[in-house]
């Protein structure tokens, strides 16, 4: 006969339910305080268009903050907004009056107009540059692929190294190497080549930079190499290092150079002035790298040495080997693209409307930039990823209560974990940056509010066939 303790062990712990507002995301309050002190709510209220007339509507600022929190806690679909909708702890932490549904968010973003997304981008980047406080940086240009499964606007077949037969979008990004933020971002159709729109993208980036901000140098891979793009860089006075396209004729030219200097056991460097056959009279500095690849075959008396060539066009005047090493540091921008896709889900939020998808993409980029500044100024660790922050900081059991007439958020922390979190809150309280009022004033000085309010799009077929 089984004992009573054995029966209880088989049944396991008793399950009951409570209606008290509890959550596992209590640590989000730390980032919510950072948002509050940096003026994000004020900027969003001025940058987001809104022409809705419903008496039961959720504020657009609260709705976008809800979307940003969804990204932070690991959401990868618009439907995941529903995870946050019923979370009272998150609502209290971000200071929202109400939280909306996923359909409300997708309906709002899906009716954005192109001019509104540009306006939103400008205002958000003004805030990011104001929080950064830096006056110069190195810009890295790169593109990536967002794979799509459907027939969304702009999702076309193009360059896709992972799944060549699927459609995609092809975003273009400008990243700051020192500040670890994304200075500018475009969402493009999947059929766009890497350099398509690169000149307009660069002009727009320069126009959005704060007054007095200096681009120390620009780095880009061979996809951006073109005579027109190089001429634009020289016109704007931006120093650059670009990898060149190694077509057959140019490889022969590189192999014919002399003056090779060894910089490691199997790598040599030289430089020369290059005149393009299609741009006579214009000479540019080429830094050429060759890597020795030694092959041995049975029955041969001598070792065969082949060379793999790389070339970089540059306006820098530093030593050729230093130019090459400087370009290699560009590889760090790949880590930011991976984090943007895998931790922030930038490639997962997609709507039928191309403009709505771009608006969501830019909001994810804005969230990425805020986390980058949060890591540098508050956590003081720029190398940690959002995935680590999510598990070490955001995942904290919490409940909402009251003390007198004041709402209280109670976190389930004890011992050294409580001490460490309190130190973080104290650091947030003493964090000195541009005040929210100063940042809002900066935004007002940059231009007027959004020219056209949010307006529900009407399907033209409904006008022709109303029934």
N, C-alpha and C positions, 0 to 999 in steps of 0.2 A: 504494500500500500504506500502510495506516494505521500510524502510529508506536505504540510501546508506551505513551507518555505519553497519547496520544489515547484509547486503550482504557481506561486507568485513569481518565481523566476521565469517560468515559461510564459506567463502572461505579459511580463515586462512592466515598464513604468506606466502608470495611469495617465491618460491623455484627457485634458480638459481645455476649454477655450475661455478667452477673456476678451472683453470689449475695450480694455484700456489701451490707449495709444502707445504702442511699443514698436521698436524697429531695430534692425541690425545695422543701420547706417548712421549711428549717432555721431561718428567722427566727421561726417560731412559738415558739421557745424564749424570746424576750423576753417575750411575753405569758404564757407558762407560768410564768415567774418572778414576774410580777406576780400571777398567780393564787395561787401558792404563798405569797407574802408577805402577801397580803390575806386569807388564811384561807378561800378558796373551798372547798377540798377538805373542810375540817373542817365547814363549814356544810352542804354537800351531804350529807355522811355522816349528819348529824342530821336533815336536812329530808326526805330521800327515804325513802319506805316500802319495806320489803323483807320478804316472807314466803316467798320461794322456797326450795325444798328440794333442788334439783339439786346433785349433787356436782361438776358441771362448769360451774357458772354463772360468768359474768363479773360482777365487782363493780359495783353500780349506780352508784357514784361514778365509776368508770373509764368506764362506758358513757355517762353523761351528759356527762363531759368530752370524750369522743370525739364526741358529737353537737355540742357547742359548737364544737369545732375544725372539724368539717364545715361549720358555718355560716360560720366565719371564712374558710375557704379557698374559699368560693363555692358550697357545696352547696345545691341547691334541691329535693332529694327525699330521702326516707329512704333510698332505695337508694344515695345518694351516700356514706352512711356506710361503704360497702365500700371507697371510695377510701382511707380512713384506716386501715382494719382491718389491712392488710398493711404499713403504713408504720412501720418500726422507729424512725425518727428522731422521729416524732411521739409514739410510745409512750414513748420515753425522755425526751423533752422534758416531757411532762405527768406523768411519774412513774407511769404505769399499769402494773399487773402484766400484764394482758391486755386486748385490745380485742375487742369483740363484733361480731356480724353485724347487718345491718339488721333481719332478722326478730326477733332477740332484743330489739332496741330497740323496735320497733313492738309486739311482744307485751307488753313491760313497760309502756309508756305506755298502750296500749289497755286495760289493766285497772285504771287509776287510778279512784278513787272521788272524787266531788265534794269531800268533806271533806279529802282528801289534797292536792288541787290548791290549796285555800285555805290549808292548812297550809304547803305549799311556797312559795306566794306570800308569806306573812307572813315566813317565815324569810329568804328571799332579799332582800326589801326591807329587813329589819332590817340585813343586811350592807351593802346599797347605801347606806343612810342613814348607817351607821357610817363608811363610807369617804369619803362626801361631806364630812361635818363641818360643813355649813352649818346655820344655825338659822332661816332664812326663805327664801321664794322665791315667785314668781308662778306660779300654776297655770293652764294652758290645757287646756280640755276640747275633745275632738273625736272624731269617729267616722270610720271608713273602711270599705271594702268588700273582702272577700276572695272572689273569684270561685271557684266550685267546679264541677267536672265530674264529677258522679256523684250518688249518693243517700245521702250521709253524713248522720249525725244532725245536725239543726239547719240543714242547707243547704236553705234555702227561697227562694222568689222574693219579692223585696222591692225596696227602693231600690237601683238598680244603674245608674249613669250611663253606664257603658261598654258593657255587654252586657245590655240590659234583659230579655231573655227567659231568661237563665241564673239558676240558683240561686246563693246566696252565704251567707257569714257576715258579720255586721255588728259588728265589735269596737268597744269604747268605751275611750278612752285619756285619762289625765290626765298631762300633761307639765309638767315644771318648766322655766321659761323661762331662768333663769340657769344652773342646773346642767346643763342639756341631757340630763336623764335622764327616763325614764318612771316616774312614781311609782305608777301603778296601771293595771291593764288587765283588761278583761272580754272574753270571747268570747261573742257573742250570736247568736241565730238570725237568718237573713237577713231574715225578715219583721218584725223589731223596728224600730220607728221610732227616730229619733235620741234622743228624750227618754225612751224606755221604760227604766225602772230607773235613771234619772239620780239620783234622790234617794237610793236605796239605795246606789248607787255612790259618791256623795259621802260619805255617812255611813261607809261602809267605808273610804274613803280617809282620812278624818279619824282614824278609830280606829287606823289602821296607822302614822300619823305618829309619830315619836319624841317623847318628852316635851319640851315647850318649843319645838317647831318651830312657826313661825307662817306662815300663808298671807297674804302681803302683799296679794294681790288675786286674783280668779278671773276669767278671760275665757272667753267661749264665744260661738258663733254663734247665729243665730236658732232653730236646731233645738232648743236647750235652753230657749227662752223659754217659761215657763209660770208661772202664779201660785203653784203649789205649790212649784216649784223656787226662785223668788225668796223665798218665805216661809221656806224652809229655810235659805237663805244668810243671811238676816237673823237667824234663830233661832241659827245657829252663830256669828254675828258675823264673817262673812267678807266683806270688801269685794268688790264685783263690778262688771263691765262686761259687759253682754250685748247683742248685736244683737237688735232686735225684729222681729217679723213685720210686713211692710208690707202689711197687708190694705187694701182700698179705703177703708173708713171711717176707718182710722187715718191713711192718707195725706192725706185731706181735713183731718183735725185738724192734721197737721204743716204743711200748706200755709197754714192760717189763722193760724199763729203770727206774731208780730211781733218786732222787736228783732234783726233779722239783722245779723251782723257779718262783714265780709269778712276771710278769712284767707289767701286766695291769689287769683289772677286770676279764677278761675271758681268758687270754693267759698266758701260762707257758712255760719255757724254761729249757732245760738241755743239756748236751753234753756227748759224749762217744767216745771211740775208736772203729772203725768198721773194721772187717776183712772179706773181701769177700770170699765166698766159692770157687770162681774160681781163687782167687789170694791169696793163703795162705802165711802168713808171712808178709804181707803188711798191716799196720794199718793206717787208715786215720781218722782225726777228724770229727765227725758228730755233728752238731748243730741241735737239734730237738725242734720243736715248736708244742705245742698242744693247740687247741682252744676249750674251753668248749661250748657245744651246749646243752642247758637245754630244756627238753621236759616235759610237764605236760599232763596227761591224766585223764579224768573223772573217778572217782571211785578208784583212786590210792592214797595211803597214803603218798608215798614218791616221791620226784622229781627224774626223770631219767636224768642222765648226760652222754652224749656221747662226744667223743673227735674226732676232725679232726686233723690229724697229717701232718706236713711238716718237711722235713729234708734237710739239706744243708751240702755238703762235702766241707771242706775248709782247706787251709794251713795257714790261718791267725791265729795269736796268741791273738787277742783282745778278750774282753769279749763276751760270746755267744750271749747275747742280742744285742750287737753292731754289731756283724756279721750279724744277721738277719735284723737289721735296714739298714745296709749298702747294703744288697742285695735288699731290697725294693726300694732303689733309682734307681735301674735298670729300673723301670717302665717308667722313662722319655724317654728311647730310643724308646718306642712305639709311643710317640708323634712325633719323628723325622721320623719314618716310615710312619705315617699318612700324615705328611706334604709332604714327598717325593712323595707319591702316589696322594694325593688330590690336592696339590698346584703346584707341579712340573710335574705331569702327567707321572711319571716314568713307570707306568704300561701300558701306552697307546701307546707308540712308539714301534711298532713291525713290523719286516720285515720277509720275508720268510726265509732268512738266519739267523741261530742262532748267528753266529759271528757278523753279522751286527746289530742284535738286541742288543747284548751285548755291542758293541761299542757305540750305541746310549744310552744305559742304563748308561754306565760309563761317558758319556758326561753330562747326566742329573745329575749324582752324583757330578761331578766336578762343575756344575753350583750351585748345592745345597751348596757345600763347600764354594764357593766364596761368596754366599749370607750370609752364616753363619759368615764368617770373616768380611764382609761388615757391618753386623748388630753389631758386637762386636766393631770394630775399628772406624767406621764412624757414624753409627746411635746410638751407645752406648746403645743398647737395644737388648739383645740376646733372649728375650722372644717373640718378635713380629714375626708374620708369613709372608710368602711371599704374601699371600692374602691381608694382611693389607698394606704392602709396596706397592703393586701394585696399590691399590686404593688411598693411601695417598701421594705417591711420584711419581710413574711412569705416572699416568693419568694426564697429563698437556697439554693443547692445545699449539701447537707450529707451527712456520713456518720458512722456510729457506729463507734467503735473503743475501744481501752482503753490505758491507761498504768499499768503495774503492775497493781493490782487495782481501779483506778477506771475506770468507764465515761466515755468522752470523746466529746463531740459536736464534730466538726470542720466548720467553716463555710468555704465556698469564697469568701472575701472577701480582697481585696488593696488596698493603697494607702489612699486616703482613705475608701473604703467600709468597710474594716476598722476604721479609727480612729473613724468615726462610730458604727458599731454597738457598739464597745467603750465609747464614751462613754455610749451608751444603757444598756448593762448596768451601768456604774458608777453611773448615776443611779438605776437600779432598786435597786442595793445600798444606796444612801444614802437611799432614799425612806423618810421617816418618816410613819407613820400609826398608827392603832390596831393594836396587835399582834393576831395571830390568837387568842391566848388571851383577850384582852379582848373581842374580838368574839364568841367562843364563849360567854363568860360573859354577854354581853348577850342572846344568844339563849336561854340557859337561864333568864334572869330573865323573859323575855316569856311563857313558858308551857310546858306539857308537850310531849312528843314527839307524833308523829302518833298519833291515837287508834286507828286501825285499820291493821294492816299490809297490804302489798300482797297481794292474793288473786286467783287466777285465776278469772275469771268463767266460769260454766257456762251453756251454752245451755239454757233450760228445756225445749226440745223434746227434748233428749237424755234428760231425766229421764222424759218420757212415752213416748218411743219409743227405747229404748236400742240397738236393733238397726238 
